[in-house]
Amino acid sequence: MARKLTLDFLKTEAASGAVLGLAAVAALMVANSPLSDAYFQWLKSEQPFQAGPLSLTLTVSEWIKEGLMAVFFLVVGLEIKYEIRRGELSDPRKLMTPVVAALGGMLAPAGVYLLVASGLGGPHQGWPIPLATDIAFALAVFALVGKGLPSSLRVFLLTLAIVDDLGAIALIAALFSTGVDWILVGLAGVLLIVGSIWSRRRIPAPFWVLGFALVWWMSVTAGLSTSLAAVAFAAIVPVSPRAGDQQSPLKEAMHDLHPYVAWLVLPLFAFAKAGVSFAGLSVEQMAAPLVFGIAAGLFVGKQVGVFGAAWLVSALKLGAKPSGASWPQVYGVSLLCGVGFTMSLFIGALAFPGAVDSPEQVEVKLGVLLGSLLSAITGAVVLSIATHRNGAPKA
């Protein structure tokens, strides 16, 4: 069952990667067309929300970043919990290599960014941007060249990306949750505790939706990163089926929410965040330290950190490379980890708050696009060559 759920996740994520790519291309086209002004004005327009005593006013860009992306983090949190309880992460021996590789894939990009950006006189606060891996885009590229690759590599990539997302979420909570209203945070915590206790009983789906909405509203109003609130809420969703039920609430939620996240939330976020206007873009801005730092962190730092850590764990006999896979294939997957599109743009929006067309945001987008594109193309080439040399496809 764990294998089936994992492969279903991979299939959906890989397919939705094409939609993500189209959304990013559409954003670039619109941002450099006569519709450019309307596009950026739409993103900056304020949209109020009122539901009884609860009210909130955010820009369209903020609604997408703090609202819709909270659903994405909820699904990521559900996936993490499932993998820890029933999936690949439940076996410590299988867990060691991708976990250490994920840690290496966070430390090395930060170091490379600081080395490059600082050496060129760039801002220090951009170091978390190249730390994250975009699951959907990485798996989409993997699917294009993965026919002859062992299935263990797919599981390795997914497990690594999940741990990577968990680390990114922790960093978001630690670095970007400032000016927090701790009273509201405390109330959200109480609501989570109550939900955890009640989760042992059969709770209708509308109550889960209402509970998540309340925790989300308290978090965003309190100034806390909604990513942390979403993952915390995922932790209280039961993983075991209730008496008389065929599926657990966690699996039902993953099944119901994942298509919306894959086909709507992430493409909409890509459309909102990938739009870079090249009008008036100077050579100095294209060659800015922030651009080079992010691109180098994703393309160089990710491959060095992931592959180096995986090889070291195997050499020390603390873990092993994916079964049936060669080291060149593991290296190809390490390159794909440099595709940081969605999560990197999300962290970039937090690290450099401001208008979506501000100079810093333009440089963040250029760096993320450059680093992710280089990683995707090089990873696909390496995996294709490695698979051809290995011969027949493996199960």
Secondary structure, DSSP 8 states (H G I E B T S, - for coil): -HHHHHHHHHHHHHHHHHHHHHHHHHHHHHHTSTTHHHHHHHHH-EEEEEETTEEEEEEHHHIIIIIIHHHHHHHHHHHHHHHHHTSGGGSHHHHHHHHHHHHHHHHHHHHHHHHHHHHTT--GGGTTGGG---HHHHHHHHHHH-TTS-HHHHHHHHHHHHHHHHHHHHHHHHHH--S--HHHHHHHHHHHHHHHHHTTS---HHHHHHHHHHHHHHHHHHT--HHHHHHHHHHTS--S--TT-SS-HHHHHHHHHHHHIIIIIHHHHHHHHS----TT--HHHHT-HHHHHHHHIIIIIHHHHHHHHHHHHHHTTS----TT--HHHHHHHHHHTT--HHHHHHHHHHHS-S-TTSHHHHHHHHHHHHHHHHHHHHHHHHHHHHHHHH-S---
